[in-house]
């Protein structure tokens, strides 16, 4: 027994065992907890800065007074324009960060993201179809159709990639092919549509938080709350899934079912975020990898990925609003501008390690 004590201590190195109840025990990764706390503080700071900064500067005291009382000279700027937009940005970023972590864990590929499996392209194609048939007059009025399009595209990719089981590489390549086909449909619509309709869809395709408010934040918050039990399950399921499929199966894990469940959860989060703000690129790609480098965990950390995604998107939206006043850059364009070099760096790093 004495000889096994050092090994037991080694298994929990860097962890703390919490027992809130005699029948409940939790293994807490101390570095992940510290990083999560730091990211929460940074997120609060950037949200406050976003509420204060803009063409009209509002002091933090005035922001707090407006939020507390719901009245004052800055109620329109802070209470109706900036704060709802900030909340939508944080929720969309968290959903994309979680979705990216789930998809990358399933595919075991840091270059994968919800866009790779067709979620963004499916939402865009559904938006174009609804506009061309006259179902709606504006892309911002159709988040439900966007979500349905993203889910349908991901389901199609999954069905086509299935060959006696789900192979991650085939899944990614099938998603790329479906995405190219759906992108061609969108481009065809932009070529043949009238100028005003084309401008509307182009703005939505870029991804923007401009004009977003409580109408988009409410459904997204509800989806995230409803997904919490599934996310708790996902956090446990990711540990054995990090092993090779044969080892995970030997431990009693139904690999294909777990992959399907994680994929569905990731697609739902990504599709809902896309319906709220349009397809915003590279947040789902970069956030999980940044979170993993901060926490140094074997698996992609879900909570830190969500907080990283929220921080990245709120900070990007703040920069998009304030870099070139009075011009406002769509936040999707800014994240793509920054994410492109990151993707090239990641590709070079993977090539160098082979």
C-alpha positions as CSV (number, residue, x, y, z in Angstrom):
1,X,0.0,0.0,0.0
2,X,2.8,2.4,0.8
3,X,4.3,1.8,-2.6
4,X,1.2,2.9,-4.3
5,X,0.9,6.2,-2.5
6,X,3.5,8.1,-4.7
7,X,1.7,6.8,-7.8
8,X,-1.6,8.0,-6.5
9,X,-0.2,11.4,-5.7
10,X,1.3,11.5,-9.2
11,X,-2.1,10.9,-10.8
12,X,-3.5,14.0,-9.1
13,X,-0.5,16.2,-9.6
14,X,-1.8,19.7,-10.3
15,X,-5.3,18.7,-9.2
16,X,-7.3,19.2,-6.1
17,X,-10.0,16.8,-4.9
18,X,-13.2,18.5,-3.9
19,X,-15.9,16.6,-1.9
20,X,-18.9,18.9,-1.4
21,X,-20.9,15.8,-0.4
22,X,-19.9,12.3,0.8
23,X,-21.2,10.9,-2.4
24,X,-19.9,13.6,-4.7
25,X,-16.3,14.2,-5.6
26,X,-14.8,16.5,-8.1
27,X,-11.2,16.7,-9.4
28,X,-10.3,20.3,-10.0
29,X,-7.4,21.3,-12.2
30,X,-5.8,24.1,-10.3
31,X,-4.2,25.9,-13.3
32,X,-7.4,25.7,-15.3
33,X,-9.3,27.2,-12.4
34,X,-6.8,30.1,-12.1
35,X,-6.9,30.7,-15.8
36,X,-10.7,30.7,-15.8
37,X,-10.7,33.3,-13.0
38,X,-8.2,35.5,-14.9
39,X,-10.2,35.2,-18.1
40,X,-13.4,36.1,-16.2
41,X,-11.7,39.3,-14.9
42,X,-10.4,40.2,-18.3
43,X,-13.8,39.6,-19.9
44,X,-15.5,41.9,-17.3
45,X,-12.8,44.5,-18.0
46,X,-13.2,44.5,-21.8
47,X,-17.0,44.5,-21.4
48,X,-16.7,47.6,-19.2
49,X,-14.3,49.2,-21.7
50,X,-16.7,48.5,-24.5
51,X,-19.6,50.1,-22.6
52,X,-17.5,53.2,-22.0
53,X,-15.7,53.7,-25.3
54,X,-17.1,54.9,-28.6
55,X,-17.8,58.1,-30.4
56,X,-19.3,59.3,-27.1
57,X,-17.2,58.5,-24.1
58,X,-19.2,57.5,-21.0
59,X,-17.4,57.2,-17.6
60,X,-17.6,53.9,-15.7
61,X,-19.6,55.7,-13.0
62,X,-22.2,56.8,-15.5
63,X,-22.3,53.3,-17.0
64,X,-23.0,51.8,-13.5
65,X,-25.6,54.5,-12.8
66,X,-27.4,53.8,-16.1
67,X,-27.4,50.1,-15.5
68,X,-28.6,50.4,-11.9
69,X,-31.3,52.9,-12.5
70,X,-32.3,52.4,-16.1
71,X,-32.4,56.2,-16.7
72,X,-30.1,59.1,-17.2
73,X,-28.5,61.1,-20.1
74,X,-26.7,58.0,-21.4
75,X,-29.6,55.5,-21.2
76,X,-30.0,55.4,-25.0
77,X,-26.2,54.9,-25.7
78,X,-25.4,52.5,-22.8
79,X,-28.7,50.8,-22.0
80,X,-30.1,50.3,-25.5
81,X,-27.2,50.3,-27.9
82,X,-24.0,49.2,-26.2
83,X,-24.9,46.8,-23.4
84,X,-27.2,44.6,-25.4
85,X,-24.6,44.4,-28.1
86,X,-21.9,43.5,-25.6
87,X,-24.0,40.8,-24.1
88,X,-24.7,39.3,-27.5
89,X,-21.0,39.4,-28.4
90,X,-20.1,37.6,-25.1
91,X,-22.7,34.9,-25.6
92,X,-21.9,34.4,-29.3
93,X,-18.2,34.2,-28.5
94,X,-18.8,31.7,-25.7
95,X,-21.0,29.5,-27.9
96,X,-18.4,29.6,-30.7
97,X,-15.6,28.8,-28.3
98,X,-17.5,25.8,-26.9
99,X,-18.4,24.6,-30.4
100,X,-14.9,24.8,-31.6
101,X,-13.6,22.8,-28.7
102,X,-16.1,20.1,-29.2
103,X,-15.6,19.8,-33.0
104,X,-11.8,19.9,-32.6
105,X,-12.0,17.2,-30.0
106,X,-14.2,14.9,-32.2
107,X,-12.0,15.4,-35.3
108,X,-8.7,15.5,-33.2
109,X,-7.6,18.2,-35.5
110,X,-6.7,21.8,-34.4
111,X,-7.5,23.1,-37.8
112,X,-11.1,22.0,-37.7
113,X,-14.0,24.3,-36.7
114,X,-17.8,24.5,-37.2
115,X,-17.3,26.3,-40.5
116,X,-15.3,23.3,-41.8
117,X,-18.3,21.0,-41.2
118,X,-20.6,23.3,-43.1
119,X,-22.5,25.1,-40.3
120,X,-21.7,28.6,-41.5
121,X,-22.2,27.8,-45.2
122,X,-25.5,26.0,-44.4
123,X,-26.8,29.0,-42.5
124,X,-25.8,31.3,-45.4
125,X,-27.4,29.1,-48.0
126,X,-30.6,28.9,-45.9
127,X,-30.6,32.7,-45.6
128,X,-30.2,33.1,-49.3
129,X,-33.0,30.6,-50.1
130,X,-35.4,32.4,-47.7
131,X,-34.5,35.8,-49.2
132,X,-34.8,34.6,-52.8
133,X,-38.2,33.0,-52.2
134,X,-39.6,36.0,-50.3
135,X,-40.0,34.2,-47.0
136,X,-38.3,37.1,-45.2
137,X,-37.3,40.6,-46.2
138,X,-34.0,40.9,-44.2
139,X,-31.3,38.5,-43.0
140,X,-31.4,39.9,-39.5
141,X,-35.1,38.8,-39.2
142,X,-34.4,35.1,-39.7
143,X,-32.2,33.5,-37.0
144,X,-34.4,30.4,-36.9
145,X,-33.9,29.7,-40.6
146,X,-30.2,30.2,-40.2
147,X,-30.0,27.8,-37.4
148,X,-32.0,25.2,-39.3
149,X,-29.7,25.6,-42.3
150,X,-26.6,25.1,-40.2
151,X,-28.0,22.0,-38.6
152,X,-29.2,20.6,-41.9
153,X,-25.7,21.1,-43.5
154,X,-23.9,19.5,-40.6
155,X,-26.4,16.5,-40.7
156,X,-25.7,16.1,-44.4
157,X,-22.0,16.1,-43.9
158,X,-22.3,13.5,-41.1
159,X,-24.5,11.2,-43.2
160,X,-22.2,11.4,-46.2
161,X,-19.0,10.8,-44.1
162,X,-20.4,7.8,-42.4
163,X,-18.8,4.5,-43.5
164,X,-19.2,1.8,-40.9
165,X,-18.4,4.5,-38.3
166,X,-17.4,8.1,-38.3
167,X,-13.8,8.7,-39.4
168,X,-12.6,12.2,-38.4
169,X,-10.5,12.8,-41.6
170,X,-13.4,11.8,-43.9
171,X,-15.7,14.0,-41.8
172,X,-13.5,17.1,-42.3
173,X,-13.0,16.5,-46.0
174,X,-16.7,15.9,-46.6
175,X,-17.5,19.1,-44.7
176,X,-15.0,21.1,-46.9
177,X,-16.7,19.7,-50.1
178,X,-20.2,20.5,-48.9
179,X,-19.1,24.0,-47.8
180,X,-17.7,24.7,-51.2
181,X,-20.9,23.6,-52.9
182,X,-23.1,25.8,-50.5
183,X,-20.7,28.7,-51.0
184,X,-21.2,28.5,-54.7
185,X,-25.0,28.7,-54.2
186,X,-24.5,31.9,-52.2
187,X,-22.2,33.4,-54.8
188,X,-24.7,32.6,-57.5
189,X,-27.5,34.4,-55.6
190,X,-25.2,37.5,-55.1
191,X,-24.4,37.6,-58.8
192,X,-28.1,37.5,-59.9
193,X,-29.8,39.5,-57.2
194,X,-30.6,43.2,-57.0
195,X,-28.0,45.5,-55.5
196,X,-29.9,46.3,-52.3
197,X,-30.6,42.6,-51.5
198,X,-27.0,41.7,-52.4
199,X,-25.7,44.3,-50.0
200,X,-27.9,43.0,-47.2
201,X,-26.7,39.5,-47.6
202,X,-23.1,40.5,-48.0
203,X,-23.2,42.4,-44.7
204,X,-24.8,39.4,-42.9
205,X,-22.2,37.0,-44.4
206,X,-19.4,39.1,-43.0
207,X,-20.7,38.7,-39.5
208,X,-21.6,41.8,-37.4
209,X,-22.9,42.7,-34.0
210,X,-24.3,46.0,-35.3
211,X,-27.9,46.4,-34.4
212,X,-27.9,43.2,-32.3
213,X,-29.8,43.4,-29.0
214,X,-31.9,41.6,-26.4
215,X,-33.9,40.0,-29.2
216,X,-30.9,38.0,-30.2
217,X,-29.4,37.6,-26.7
218,X,-32.4,36.0,-25.1
219,X,-32.7,32.9,-27.3
220,X,-29.0,32.4,-27.3
221,X,-28.8,32.6,-23.5
222,X,-31.7,30.1,-23.3
223,X,-29.9,27.6,-25.6
224,X,-26.7,27.9,-23.6
225,X,-28.6,27.3,-20.3
226,X,-30.4,24.3,-21.8
227,X,-27.0,22.9,-23.0
228,X,-25.4,23.1,-19.6
229,X,-26.2,19.4,-18.6
230,X,-25.0,18.2,-22.0
231,X,-21.8,20.3,-21.6
232,X,-21.2,18.7,-18.1
233,X,-21.5,15.3,-19.8
234,X,-19.2,16.5,-22.6
235,X,-16.5,17.5,-20.2
236,X,-16.4,14.0,-18.8
237,X,-16.7,12.3,-22.2
238,X,-13.8,14.2,-23.7
239,X,-11.3,12.5,-21.4
240,X,-11.5,9.0,-22.7
241,X,-12.1,10.3,-26.2
242,X,-8.6,11.8,-26.1
243,X,-7.2,8.3,-26.3
244,X,-7.1,6.3,-29.5
245,X,-10.5,4.7,-30.5
246,X,-9.4,1.2,-29.7
247,X,-8.3,2.1,-26.2
248,X,-11.4,4.1,-25.5
249,X,-13.6,1.3,-26.7
250,X,-11.7,-1.1,-24.4
251,X,-12.6,1.1,-21.5
252,X,-16.3,0.8,-22.3
253,X,-16.8,4.0,-24.3
254,X,-19.1,3.8,-27.2
255,X,-16.9,5.9,-29.4
256,X,-19.3,6.5,-32.4
257,X,-22.2,7.5,-30.1
258,X,-20.0,9.8,-28.0
259,X,-18.7,11.5,-31.2
260,X,-22.2,11.9,-32.5
261,X,-23.4,13.4,-29.3
262,X,-20.5,15.9,-29.1
263,X,-20.9,16.8,-32.8
264,X,-24.6,17.5,-32.4
265,X,-23.9,19.6,-29.3
266,X,-21.2,21.6,-31.1
267,X,-23.4,22.1,-34.2
268,X,-26.3,23.4,-32.1
269,X,-24.1,25.9,-30.4
270,X,-22.5,27.1,-33.6
271,X,-25.7,27.3,-35.5
272,X,-27.4,29.3,-32.8
273,X,-24.5,31.7,-32.6
274,X,-24.5,32.1,-36.4
275,X,-28.2,32.8,-36.4
276,X,-27.7,35.6,-33.8
277,X,-24.7,37.4,-35.4
278,X,-24.0,35.8,-38.8
279,X,-21.0,33.7,-39.7
280,X,-18.1,35.1,-37.7
281,X,-14.9,33.3,-38.7
282,X,-11.9,32.1,-36.7
283,X,-13.3,32.6,-33.2
284,X,-14.2,28.9,-33.0
285,X,-10.9,27.9,-34.5
286,X,-8.6,30.0,-32.3
287,X,-10.3,30.1,-28.9
288,X,-9.9,26.4,-28.0
289,X,-6.2,26.3,-29.0
290,X,-5.5,29.5,-27.0
291,X,-7.3,28.1,-24.0
292,X,-5.4,24.9,-24.2
293,X,-2.1,26.7,-24.3
294,X,-3.1,28.7,-21.3
295,X,-4.2,25.8,-19.2
296,X,-1.7,23.2,-20.5
297,X,-4.3,20.4,-20.2
298,X,-4.3,17.2,-22.3
299,X,-7.9,17.9,-23.5
300,X,-9.4,21.1,-24.8
301,X,-10.9,22.8,-21.7
302,X,-14.6,23.7,-22.3
303,X,-15.0,26.5,-19.7
304,X,-11.7,28.3,-20.7
305,X,-12.6,27.9,-24.4
306,X,-16.0,29.6,-23.7
307,X,-14.4,32.4,-21.8
308,X,-11.6,32.9,-24.3
309,X,-14.2,33.0,-27.2
310,X,-16.3,35.6,-25.3
311,X,-13.2,37.7,-24.5
312,X,-11.9,37.5,-28.1
313,X,-15.2,38.5,-29.7
314,X,-16.0,41.4,-27.3
315,X,-12.5,42.7,-27.7
316,X,-12.7,42.4,-31.5
317,X,-16.0,44.2,-31.6
318,X,-14.6,47.0,-29.4
319,X,-11.7,47.4,-31.8
320,X,-14.1,47.2,-34.8
321,X,-16.1,50.1,-33.4
322,X,-13.3,52.4,-32.4
323,X,-10.4,51.8,-34.8
324,X,-11.7,54.0,-37.7
325,X,-14.4,56.3,-36.3
326,X,-17.0,57.0,-37.5
327,X,-16.6,54.0,-39.8
328,X,-17.5,50.7,-38.2
329,X,-15.8,47.5,-39.4
330,X,-17.9,44.3,-39.3
331,X,-16.4,42.2,-36.5
332,X,-16.3,39.2,-38.7
333,X,-14.0,40.9,-41.1
334,X,-11.7,41.9,-38.2
335,X,-11.6,38.4,-36.7
336,X,-10.8,36.9,-40.2
337,X,-8.1,39.5,-40.7
338,X,-6.4,38.4,-37.4
339,X,-7.3,34.7,-37.7
340,X,-5.8,34.3,-41.2
341,X,-2.1,34.8,-40.1
342,X,-2.9,32.6,-37.0
343,X,-4.1,29.8,-39.3
344,X,-0.9,30.1,-41.5
345,X,1.2,29.9,-38.3
346,X,-0.7,26.8,-37.1
347,X,-0.3,25.1,-40.5
348,X,3.5,25.9,-40.4
349,X,3.8,24.6,-36.9
350,X,2.0,21.3,-37.7
351,X,4.2,20.8,-40.8
352,X,7.4,21.5,-38.8
353,X,6.5,19.0,-36.1
354,X,5.9,16.1,-38.6
